[in-house]
């Protein structure tokens, strides 16, 4: 092998190493995004238990307490002729 071939191989190795590091960063960023999205998933059992507790407690609240509670969870309420759109605050 000539010195030019060795230099070309070394240059190719450097380029491949840079590409490898870039791909590893992209993989890590994707893994972080996946973990973030997975943490947003809601367990249906938790939702059911929460709803059951809510449906038992909410009717017993005073009107003012109901109003305050709804203000805490409702971000926006838009009334259309045929429907109502309710946007809730995201639960951290």
Phi, psi and omega in degrees: 000139178273166181294331177293321178294318179296316179298320179295319178294316179298319178296318178297320177298318178299315179297318179294323179295318177298316179296320179299314180297320178297316179295322178296321176297318179297319178298315180296318178298319178294320178297320177297316179298319179297313180298320179297316180292320179297326180290341178276345180296142183252130177286123184299327178296320179296318179298315180296315180296319180296316179297318180299316178296318180298314183293339177275325186273317187305314180298337182274350180287153173290159182304317180297320179294320177299315180300313180297318180298313181296326176295330179288329186255337182266120179275316183208143178229120181240125182256124175252174179298321187248000182197170176233132178254124181244124175251128181257154173293145179286135179275125181292000000 
